[in-house]
Amino acid sequence: MDFKTIMHLGRFKDIAVILFRYGFDDVLNRLGFPTRYLPGSRHPLDAETTTFERIRRALEDLGPTFVKFGQMMSLRPDLLPYPLIQELRKLREDVAPVPFPGICSVVEKSLESPLEEIFSHFEEEPLASASMAQVHRAVLASSKQPVAVKVQRPGIGQIIRKDLYILEVVAHEIHERLEDFRVYELPNLARELRRTMMRELDFTREARNIRIFRANFRNLTRCFAPRVFDAYVRRHVLTMELIQGRRLSHVMAEAEDAERHDLARLGLQAMVKQILEDGFFHADPHPGNILVTGDRSICLLDWGMVGRLSRDIRYELIDLIHAIVEKDSERVLEIVLDFARGSSLEHRSLIHREILDLLDAYHGLPLEQIDLGSLLMDIATMLREYKLHLPSDLAMMIRALITAEGTARELCPDLNVIEEAEDLVKRLAMERWRPPELLRGLRRTLRHLAMMQRDVPPRVLQILDKMQRGELNVRFQHENLGDLRRTLDSISNRLTLGLIIAAMIIGSSMIITTGVAPFLFGYPALGIIGYLVSGLFGLWLIVTILRSRRY
């Protein structure tokens, strides 16, 4: 155990207590945590409470870092079963707002000026409050412009960094000790969470994301993001245009059919454009992150988490959509295996059969009833069963598309998703064969050939030279052997202690028979002491074996 881990022992205990309360003591025991010494009792749960519900409620009690981890995991349909994803989507960030003096201090320190010099008005009560930041209504002193100021909660960065370290340690231990959890690649997910949350803590990145989206949608005025005031943006403060509107979640229950249909088409087309044309998309476009203005335009909020898709992946997605519509299982298999990490030919025929079954389920449906997001989710689930995983951005895209498609169908149940995306898909499919695109591909191919011509021959000569001199080495790397190593260490330690105890007993017996002075109770003292020490060691060894429950 390193010094940094010792510094966080208090937080480790808090996490263990919460997991114990929600009935995850079996996991703690398998990790070697002494649950019998934990304070408190189990949380009173209903008999109908599922394991997934307990996971969600435990994450909520563990705090903002673990809530964010759950929210990020809900974007990974390639790793988690869909019922768990649905439960993680319910994670709440309802937290009490920070008292105004703390918020004022963050704003003044970040902008390096007194609050009254920057804003002629700054409301103390926040418009919204979340685990990492809260938003306040204000008016700029220089231009009298109403703005929304997003302010990071004081000290939240230090709390998150501590929890991220603990989460990485726990994820590594679970991956090493619990074989059933290795399919989820928890250490990689913990590292991905660290990268994502460190970016979310930097509001200048969110401002950049908003600027990129506004540039991509500059010709589509009915879908936009708030304007950013760069002069008042820092790592802990983000000043944006104040948008007047209603949350889409409220509009969905109040709007008329014509407005609902219009909003459904607009939102779906905007999401398809982000994914297939721009390759830059909002990763969590749920109704709570969308405002509807008076002219039926939509404003996307909360740009802390975004996804990016390369040009090649977008073209492959277009081919995948065509292959799904045409029921071309061979092409679907080819594209899916190209996407998946860790793919091999070992299960190719089985995966092909699974894809045929999936496509057959949609074969008799008209195009307007095909749920493209759910079909992609089914493919991701199928890949998970074969221990194949999609790149994180591609998995986030599937989750974002499912959210957008589900919201659109809730607004307008008879919406034809394929038809709405058809024109854009056709246009993008044709763009790939335009002379500039073909020329770009040719230049890239020639550049790679030139690099191969420069690099490959010298490397081949180096390999042949090492083979000739007998210096060619082959390196093997073993993975996931932590459990075996610990088991072998435990076996060797117990065997060594057993041999020492046996040697002490034999030696003590020999001393007893020789009658060597000094004496204790009429027997040689060294023999008596040897018996006592070996007896204590033997008793301790028996207790250790019984406590480990591995006998």
C-alpha positions as CSV (number, residue, x, y, z in Angstrom):
1,M,0.0,0.0,0.0
2,D,1.6,3.3,-1.1
3,F,1.6,6.6,0.9
4,K,-1.1,8.1,-1.3
5,T,-3.5,5.3,-0.6
6,I,-2.9,5.6,3.2
7,M,-3.8,9.3,2.9
8,H,-7.2,8.3,1.5
9,L,-8.1,5.5,4.0
10,G,-10.9,7.6,5.5
11,R,-12.6,7.9,2.1
12,F,-12.0,4.2,1.3
13,K,-13.9,3.4,4.5
14,D,-16.8,5.7,3.6
15,I,-17.1,4.0,0.3
16,A,-17.0,0.5,1.9
17,V,-19.7,1.5,4.4
18,I,-22.1,2.8,1.6
19,L,-21.5,-0.4,-0.5
20,F,-22.2,-2.5,2.7
21,R,-25.4,-0.6,3.3
22,Y,-26.7,-1.5,-0.1
23,G,-25.9,-5.2,0.2
24,F,-22.6,-5.4,-1.8
25,D,-20.7,-7.0,1.1
26,D,-20.0,-10.0,-1.1
27,V,-18.0,-7.8,-3.4
28,L,-16.2,-6.2,-0.4
29,N,-15.4,-9.7,1.0
30,R,-14.0,-10.9,-2.4
31,L,-11.8,-7.8,-2.4
32,G,-10.5,-8.7,1.0
33,F,-12.2,-5.9,2.9
34,P,-13.1,-6.8,6.6
35,T,-16.9,-6.1,6.5
36,R,-17.5,-7.4,10.0
37,Y,-15.8,-4.2,11.4
38,L,-17.9,-1.8,9.3
39,P,-20.2,0.5,11.3
40,G,-23.9,0.9,10.6
41,S,-26.4,-1.5,9.2
42,R,-27.8,-2.4,5.8
43,H,-30.2,0.1,4.1
44,P,-33.8,-0.9,4.5
45,L,-34.6,-2.0,0.9
46,D,-37.8,-3.3,-0.6
47,A,-38.0,-6.9,-1.6
48,E,-38.6,-5.7,-5.2
49,T,-35.5,-3.6,-5.3
50,T,-33.2,-4.9,-8.1
51,T,-29.5,-5.1,-8.1
52,F,-29.4,-2.4,-10.8
53,E,-31.5,-0.1,-8.5
54,R,-29.1,-0.7,-5.6
55,I,-26.1,0.2,-7.9
56,R,-27.8,3.5,-8.9
57,R,-28.7,4.4,-5.3
58,A,-25.2,3.6,-4.0
59,L,-23.6,5.8,-6.7
60,E,-25.9,8.7,-5.7
61,D,-24.8,8.3,-2.1
62,L,-21.1,8.1,-3.0
63,G,-21.1,11.6,-4.4
64,P,-20.5,13.6,-7.6
65,T,-17.5,11.6,-9.0
66,F,-19.4,8.3,-8.8
67,V,-22.6,9.9,-10.2
68,K,-20.6,11.1,-13.2
69,F,-19.0,7.6,-13.5
70,G,-22.5,6.1,-13.6
71,Q,-23.7,8.7,-16.1
72,M,-20.7,8.0,-18.3
73,M,-21.3,4.2,-18.0
74,S,-24.9,4.9,-19.2
75,L,-23.3,6.0,-22.5
76,R,-21.7,2.6,-23.0
77,P,-24.2,0.2,-24.4
78,D,-21.3,-1.9,-25.7
79,L,-20.3,-2.7,-22.1
80,L,-23.4,-2.8,-19.9
81,P,-26.8,-4.5,-20.2
82,Y,-29.6,-2.2,-21.3
83,P,-31.6,-2.5,-18.1
84,L,-28.7,-1.2,-16.1
85,I,-28.2,1.6,-18.6
86,Q,-31.8,2.6,-18.1
87,E,-31.4,2.6,-14.4
88,L,-28.2,4.7,-14.6
89,R,-30.0,7.3,-16.7
90,K,-32.1,8.1,-13.6
91,L,-29.0,9.2,-11.6
92,R,-29.8,12.5,-10.0
93,E,-27.5,15.4,-9.3
94,D,-30.0,17.2,-7.0
95,V,-27.7,19.0,-4.5
96,A,-28.1,22.0,-2.3
97,P,-26.7,25.2,-3.8
98,V,-23.5,26.6,-2.5
99,P,-24.0,29.7,-0.3
100,F,-23.5,32.9,-2.4
101,P,-20.3,34.1,-0.7
102,G,-18.5,31.0,-2.0
103,I,-19.8,31.5,-5.5
104,C,-18.9,35.2,-5.4
105,S,-15.3,34.3,-4.3
106,V,-14.9,31.9,-7.2
107,V,-16.1,34.5,-9.7
108,E,-14.0,37.4,-8.4
109,K,-10.9,35.2,-8.2
110,S,-11.4,33.8,-11.7
111,L,-12.2,37.1,-13.4
112,E,-9.7,39.1,-11.2
113,S,-12.2,41.9,-10.5
114,P,-14.9,42.7,-7.9
115,L,-18.3,41.3,-8.8
116,E,-20.0,44.7,-9.0
117,E,-17.5,45.9,-11.6
118,I,-18.2,43.0,-13.9
119,F,-22.0,42.6,-13.4
120,S,-24.5,45.3,-12.7
121,H,-26.8,42.6,-11.4
122,F,-26.1,39.1,-10.1
123,E,-28.8,36.9,-8.6
124,E,-27.9,35.1,-5.5
125,E,-30.4,32.3,-6.1
126,P,-29.1,29.9,-8.8
127,L,-31.2,29.0,-11.9
128,A,-29.9,25.4,-11.6
129,S,-27.6,23.6,-9.2
130,A,-25.7,20.4,-10.0
131,S,-22.9,18.5,-8.3
132,M,-20.0,20.3,-10.2
133,A,-21.4,23.7,-10.9
134,Q,-24.4,26.0,-10.6
135,V,-25.8,28.6,-13.0
136,H,-26.8,32.2,-12.0
137,R,-28.7,34.9,-13.9
138,A,-26.7,38.1,-14.2
139,V,-26.4,41.3,-16.3
140,L,-23.1,42.5,-17.7
141,A,-22.1,46.0,-16.5
142,S,-20.5,46.9,-19.7
143,S,-23.3,46.1,-22.2
144,K,-26.3,45.5,-20.0
145,Q,-26.5,42.1,-21.7
146,P,-28.5,39.4,-19.7
147,V,-26.3,36.4,-19.2
148,A,-26.2,33.0,-17.6
149,V,-23.0,32.5,-15.5
150,K,-21.9,28.9,-14.8
151,V,-19.7,28.8,-11.7
152,Q,-17.8,25.8,-10.5
153,R,-18.5,24.8,-6.9
154,P,-15.6,25.8,-4.6
155,G,-13.2,22.9,-3.8
156,I,-15.0,20.4,-6.1
157,G,-11.8,19.9,-8.1
158,Q,-9.9,18.5,-5.1
159,I,-12.8,16.3,-4.1
160,I,-13.1,14.8,-7.6
161,R,-9.3,14.2,-8.0
162,K,-9.3,12.3,-4.7
163,D,-12.3,10.2,-5.7
164,L,-10.9,9.5,-9.1
165,Y,-7.7,8.1,-7.5
166,I,-9.8,5.9,-5.3
167,L,-12.0,4.8,-8.2
168,E,-8.9,3.8,-10.2
169,V,-7.6,1.8,-7.3
170,V,-10.9,0.0,-6.7
171,A,-11.4,-0.6,-10.5
172,H,-7.9,-2.2,-10.7
173,E,-8.6,-4.4,-7.7
174,I,-12.0,-5.5,-9.0
175,H,-10.5,-6.2,-12.5
176,E,-7.6,-8.3,-10.9
177,R,-9.6,-10.2,-8.3
178,L,-13.1,-10.6,-9.8
179,E,-13.0,-12.5,-13.1
180,D,-16.7,-11.9,-13.8
181,F,-16.1,-8.1,-14.0
182,R,-13.2,-8.2,-16.4
183,V,-15.5,-7.9,-19.4
184,Y,-16.3,-4.4,-18.4
185,E,-12.7,-3.2,-18.6
186,L,-13.1,-1.1,-15.4
187,P,-9.5,0.2,-15.3
188,N,-9.9,1.6,-18.8
189,L,-13.2,3.1,-17.9
190,A,-11.7,4.7,-14.8
191,R,-9.0,6.3,-16.9
192,E,-11.5,7.5,-19.5
193,L,-13.6,9.0,-16.6
194,R,-10.5,10.8,-15.3
195,R,-9.9,12.3,-18.8
196,T,-13.5,13.3,-19.2
197,M,-14.0,14.8,-15.8
198,M,-10.7,16.8,-16.0
199,R,-12.0,18.3,-19.2
200,E,-15.4,19.0,-17.7
201,L,-13.7,20.9,-14.8
202,D,-12.1,23.2,-17.4
203,F,-15.0,25.5,-18.6
204,T,-12.8,26.9,-21.4
205,R,-13.1,23.5,-23.1
206,E,-16.9,23.7,-22.8
207,A,-16.8,27.2,-24.3
208,R,-14.7,25.8,-27.2
209,N,-17.2,23.0,-27.8
210,I,-20.0,25.6,-28.0
211,R,-18.1,27.6,-30.5
212,I,-17.5,24.5,-32.7
213,F,-21.2,23.6,-32.7
214,R,-22.3,27.2,-33.5
215,A,-19.9,27.2,-36.4
216,N,-21.2,23.9,-37.7
217,F,-24.8,25.1,-37.4
218,R,-24.3,28.7,-38.5
219,N,-26.7,28.1,-41.5
220,L,-29.3,26.4,-39.4
221,T,-30.8,29.1,-37.2
222,R,-33.5,27.0,-35.6
223,C,-31.0,24.8,-33.8
224,F,-28.3,26.6,-31.8
225,A,-26.3,26.9,-28.6
226,P,-25.9,29.9,-26.3
227,R,-23.4,32.5,-27.4
228,V,-20.3,32.6,-25.3
229,F,-18.7,35.8,-24.0
230,D,-15.0,35.0,-24.2
231,A,-13.9,37.9,-22.1
232,Y,-15.7,36.4,-19.1
233,V,-14.7,32.7,-19.6
234,R,-12.1,31.1,-17.3
235,R,-11.4,27.5,-16.1
236,H,-14.0,27.9,-13.3
237,V,-16.4,30.4,-14.8
238,L,-18.4,30.3,-18.1
239,T,-20.5,33.3,-19.1
240,M,-23.1,32.6,-21.8
241,E,-26.1,34.3,-23.4
242,L,-29.2,33.9,-21.3
243,I,-31.8,32.0,-23.4
244,Q,-35.5,32.4,-22.6
245,G,-37.4,29.2,-23.2
246,R,-39.0,26.1,-21.8
247,R,-37.4,22.7,-21.2
248,L,-38.3,20.2,-23.8
249,S,-39.4,17.8,-21.1
250,H,-42.1,20.4,-20.2
251,V,-43.1,21.1,-23.8
252,M,-43.5,17.4,-24.5
253,A,-46.5,17.3,-22.2
254,E,-48.1,20.6,-23.3
255,A,-47.5,21.1,-27.0
256,E,-50.0,20.5,-29.8
257,D,-49.5,17.8,-32.4
258,A,-48.2,20.1,-35.1
259,E,-45.6,21.6,-32.8
260,R,-44.6,18.2,-31.5
261,H,-44.1,16.9,-35.0
262,D,-42.1,19.9,-36.0
263,L,-39.8,19.7,-32.9
264,A,-39.3,16.0,-33.4
265,R,-38.2,16.4,-37.0
266,L,-35.9,19.4,-36.1
267,G,-34.2,17.6,-33.2
268,L,-33.7,14.3,-35.1
269,Q,-32.3,16.1,-38.2
270,A,-30.0,18.1,-36.0
271,M,-28.7,15.0,-34.3
272,V,-28.1,13.1,-37.6
273,K,-26.2,16.2,-39.0
274,Q,-24.0,16.3,-35.9
275,I,-23.1,12.6,-36.2
276,L,-22.8,12.0,-39.9
277,E,-21.9,15.3,-41.4
278,D,-20.0,17.2,-38.7
279,G,-18.5,14.3,-36.7
280,F,-19.0,16.4,-33.6
281,F,-22.0,15.8,-31.4
282,H,-23.6,16.4,-28.1
283,A,-23.1,13.2,-26.1
284,D,-26.3,13.5,-23.9
285,P,-29.1,15.2,-25.7
286,H,-31.9,14.3,-23.3
287,P,-34.9,16.6,-23.0
288,G,-33.6,18.3,-19.8
289,N,-30.6,19.6,-21.8
290,I,-32.8,21.2,-24.6
291,L,-34.7,24.5,-24.4
292,V,-37.5,25.4,-26.8
293,T,-37.8,29.1,-27.6
294,G,-40.9,31.0,-28.6
295,D,-40.3,30.7,-32.3
296,R,-40.0,26.8,-32.0
297,S,-36.2,26.8,-32.2
298,I,-34.2,24.5,-30.0
299,C,-31.2,25.4,-27.9
300,L,-28.8,22.7,-26.7
301,L,-27.3,23.2,-23.2
302,D,-24.5,21.6,-21.2
303,W,-21.7,21.0,-23.7
304,G,-19.2,19.5,-21.2
305,M,-19.3,16.1,-22.8
306,V,-19.1,15.7,-26.6
307,G,-18.2,12.9,-29.0
308,R,-16.1,13.0,-32.1
309,L,-16.1,10.7,-35.1
310,S,-13.5,10.7,-37.8
311,R,-14.3,11.0,-41.5
312,D,-13.6,7.3,-42.2
313,I,-15.9,6.2,-39.3
314,R,-18.7,8.5,-40.6
315,Y,-18.4,7.0,-44.0
316,E,-18.5,3.5,-42.5
317,L,-21.6,4.4,-40.5
318,I,-23.3,5.5,-43.7
319,D,-22.4,2.2,-45.3
320,L,-23.7,0.4,-42.2
321,I,-27.1,2.2,-42.5
322,H,-27.4,1.2,-46.1
323,A,-26.5,-2.4,-45.3
324,I,-29.1,-2.5,-42.5
325,V,-31.8,-1.1,-44.8
326,E,-30.8,-3.6,-47.6
327,K,-30.5,-6.5,-45.1
328,D,-26.9,-7.1,-46.3
329,S,-25.7,-9.2,-43.4
330,E,-22.2,-9.8,-44.9
331,R,-21.5,-6.1,-45.2
332,V,-22.9,-5.4,-41.7
333,L,-20.6,-8.1,-40.3
334,E,-17.6,-6.6,-42.1
335,I,-18.3,-3.1,-40.8
336,V,-19.1,-4.2,-37.3
337,L,-15.9,-6.3,-36.9
338,D,-13.9,-3.4,-38.4
339,F,-15.4,-1.1,-35.6
340,A,-14.9,-3.6,-32.8
341,R,-11.8,-3.7,-30.7
342,G,-10.3,-7.1,-30.0
343,S,-12.1,-8.7,-32.9
344,S,-10.8,-11.9,-34.5
345,L,-11.9,-14.6,-36.8
346,E,-12.5,-17.0,-33.9
347,H,-16.3,-16.2,-33.6
348,R,-16.9,-14.8,-37.1
349,S,-19.4,-17.4,-38.2
350,L,-21.3,-17.2,-34.8
351,I,-21.4,-13.4,-35.0
352,H,-22.7,-13.6,-38.6
353,R,-25.5,-15.8,-37.5
354,E,-26.4,-13.4,-34.7
355,I,-26.5,-10.5,-37.1
356,L,-28.7,-12.5,-39.4
357,D,-31.1,-13.1,-36.5
358,L,-31.1,-9.4,-35.7
359,L,-31.8,-8.3,-39.3
360,D,-34.6,-10.9,-39.6
361,A,-36.3,-9.4,-36.6
362,Y,-36.5,-6.1,-38.6
363,H,-37.1,-7.7,-42.0
364,G,-40.9,-7.6,-42.0
365,L,-41.1,-4.0,-40.6
366,P,-41.8,-1.0,-42.8
367,L,-39.0,1.6,-42.8
368,E,-41.0,4.0,-40.6
369,Q,-41.1,1.4,-37.8
370,I,-37.4,0.6,-37.9
371,D,-35.8,1.8,-34.7
372,L,-32.2,2.4,-35.9
373,G,-30.8,3.3,-32.4
374,S,-32.3,0.2,-30.8
375,L,-30.9,-2.0,-33.7
376,L,-27.4,-0.5,-33.1
377,M,-27.9,-1.2,-29.4
378,D,-28.7,-4.8,-30.1
379,I,-25.6,-5.1,-32.2
380,A,-23.5,-3.6,-29.4
381,T,-25.0,-6.0,-26.9
382,M,-24.3,-8.9,-29.2
383,L,-20.7,-7.8,-29.5
384,R,-20.4,-7.6,-25.7
385,E,-21.4,-11.2,-25.4
386,Y,-18.3,-12.1,-27.5
387,K,-16.1,-9.8,-25.5
388,L,-15.8,-7.3,-28.3
389,H,-16.0,-3.6,-27.6
390,L,-16.7,-0.5,-29.6
391,P,-14.5,2.7,-29.4
392,S,-15.8,5.0,-26.7
393,D,-16.9,7.7,-29.1
394,L,-18.8,5.3,-31.2
395,A,-20.6,3.8,-28.2
396,M,-21.5,7.4,-27.1
397,M,-22.9,8.0,-30.5
398,I,-25.2,5.0,-30.2
399,R,-26.4,6.2,-26.8
400,A,-26.9,9.8,-28.1
401,L,-28.8,8.5,-31.2
402,I,-31.0,6.3,-29.0
403,T,-31.8,9.3,-26.8
404,A,-32.6,11.6,-29.7
405,E,-34.6,9.0,-31.5
406,G,-36.5,8.0,-28.4
407,T,-37.3,11.7,-27.7
408,A,-38.4,12.2,-31.3
409,R,-40.7,9.2,-31.2
410,E,-42.2,10.3,-27.9
411,L,-43.0,13.7,-29.5
412,C,-44.3,12.1,-32.7
413,P,-44.9,8.3,-32.5
414,D,-45.4,8.0,-36.3
415,L,-42.2,9.8,-37.3
416,N,-40.3,8.0,-40.0
417,V,-36.7,8.1,-38.8
418,I,-35.1,6.6,-41.9
419,E,-37.0,9.0,-44.2
420,E,-35.9,12.0,-42.1
421,A,-32.2,11.0,-42.4
422,E,-32.4,9.7,-46.0
423,D,-31.6,12.9,-47.9
424,L,-28.6,13.7,-45.7
425,V,-27.3,10.1,-45.9
426,K,-27.6,10.1,-49.7
427,R,-25.8,13.5,-50.0
428,L,-23.0,12.4,-47.7
429,A,-22.7,9.1,-49.5
430,M,-22.2,10.9,-52.8
431,E,-19.7,13.3,-51.3
432,R,-17.2,10.6,-50.8
433,W,-16.9,10.1,-54.6
434,R,-16.4,13.7,-55.5
435,P,-13.0,14.5,-57.1
436,P,-11.7,16.5,-54.0
437,E,-12.4,13.5,-51.7
438,L,-10.9,11.0,-54.1
439,L,-7.8,13.2,-54.5
440,R,-7.5,13.4,-50.7
441,G,-7.7,9.6,-50.4
442,L,-5.1,9.2,-53.2
443,R,-2.7,11.6,-51.5
444,R,-3.1,9.8,-48.2
445,T,-2.4,6.4,-49.9
446,L,0.7,7.8,-51.7
447,R,2.0,9.3,-48.4
448,H,1.6,6.0,-46.7
449,L,3.4,4.2,-49.5
450,A,6.3,6.7,-49.4
451,M,6.6,6.1,-45.6
452,M,6.6,2.4,-46.1
453,Q,9.3,2.7,-48.8
454,R,11.4,4.7,-46.5
455,D,10.9,2.8,-43.2
456,V,10.2,-0.9,-44.0
457,P,13.4,-1.9,-45.8
458,P,15.7,-0.7,-43.0
459,R,13.6,-2.4,-40.4
460,V,13.6,-5.7,-42.3
461,L,17.4,-5.5,-42.6
462,Q,17.7,-4.8,-38.9
463,I,15.6,-7.9,-38.1
464,L,17.6,-10.1,-40.5
465,D,20.9,-8.8,-39.0
466,K,19.7,-9.6,-35.5
467,M,18.7,-13.1,-36.6
468,Q,22.1,-13.7,-38.2
469,R,23.9,-12.6,-35.0
470,G,21.4,-14.7,-32.8
471,E,20.2,-11.5,-31.0
472,L,16.5,-11.7,-32.0
473,N,14.4,-11.8,-28.8
474,V,10.7,-12.6,-28.4
475,R,9.0,-10.9,-25.5
476,F,5.9,-12.5,-23.9
477,Q,3.5,-10.3,-21.9
478,H,1.2,-12.0,-19.4
479,E,-2.0,-10.3,-18.4
480,N,-4.6,-10.7,-15.7
481,L,-2.3,-12.9,-13.6
482,G,-2.8,-10.9,-10.4
483,D,-5.0,-13.5,-8.8
484,L,-2.6,-16.4,-9.7
485,R,0.3,-14.4,-8.3
486,R,-1.5,-13.6,-5.0
487,T,-2.6,-17.3,-4.7
488,L,0.9,-18.6,-5.2
489,D,2.3,-16.0,-2.7
490,S,-0.3,-17.1,-0.1
491,I,0.4,-20.8,-0.7
492,S,4.1,-20.4,-0.4
493,N,3.8,-18.2,2.7
494,R,1.5,-20.7,4.4
495,L,3.8,-23.7,3.4
496,T,6.8,-21.8,4.7
497,L,5.1,-21.0,8.0
498,G,3.9,-24.6,8.3
499,L,7.5,-25.9,7.8
500,I,8.8,-23.4,10.4
501,I,6.1,-24.6,12.9
502,A,6.9,-28.2,12.2
503,A,10.7,-27.6,12.7
504,M,10.0,-25.7,16.0
505,I,7.9,-28.6,17.3
506,I,10.6,-31.2,16.3
507,G,13.4,-29.1,17.8
508,S,11.4,-28.5,21.0
509,S,10.7,-32.2,21.3
510,M,14.4,-33.0,21.0
511,I,15.3,-30.4,23.6
512,I,12.7,-31.9,26.0
513,T,14.1,-35.4,25.6
514,T,17.7,-34.2,26.3
515,G,16.8,-32.5,29.6
516,V,19.0,-29.4,28.9
517,A,18.9,-26.7,31.7
518,P,17.4,-24.3,32.6
519,F,14.2,-25.9,33.6
520,L,10.6,-24.6,33.7
521,F,8.0,-26.7,35.6
522,G,10.5,-29.5,35.6
523,Y,11.1,-29.5,31.8
524,P,13.7,-27.7,29.7
525,A,12.6,-24.1,29.4
526,L,13.7,-23.8,25.7
527,G,11.5,-26.7,24.8
528,I,8.5,-25.3,26.6
529,I,9.0,-21.9,24.9
530,G,9.4,-23.6,21.5
531,Y,6.1,-25.4,22.1
532,L,4.3,-22.2,23.1
533,V,5.6,-20.2,20.1
534,S,4.9,-22.9,17.6
535,G,1.4,-23.4,19.2
536,L,0.7,-19.6,18.8
537,F,1.9,-19.6,15.2
538,G,-0.2,-22.7,14.4
539,L,-3.3,-21.2,16.0
540,W,-2.8,-17.9,14.1
541,L,-2.4,-19.9,10.8
542,I,-5.7,-21.8,11.5
543,V,-7.6,-18.6,12.3
544,T,-6.2,-16.9,9.1
545,I,-7.4,-19.9,6.9
546,L,-10.8,-19.9,8.6
547,R,-11.3,-16.2,8.1
548,S,-10.4,-16.3,4.4
549,R,-13.1,-18.9,3.9
550,R,-10.8,-20.7,1.5
551,Y,-10.4,-24.3,2.8
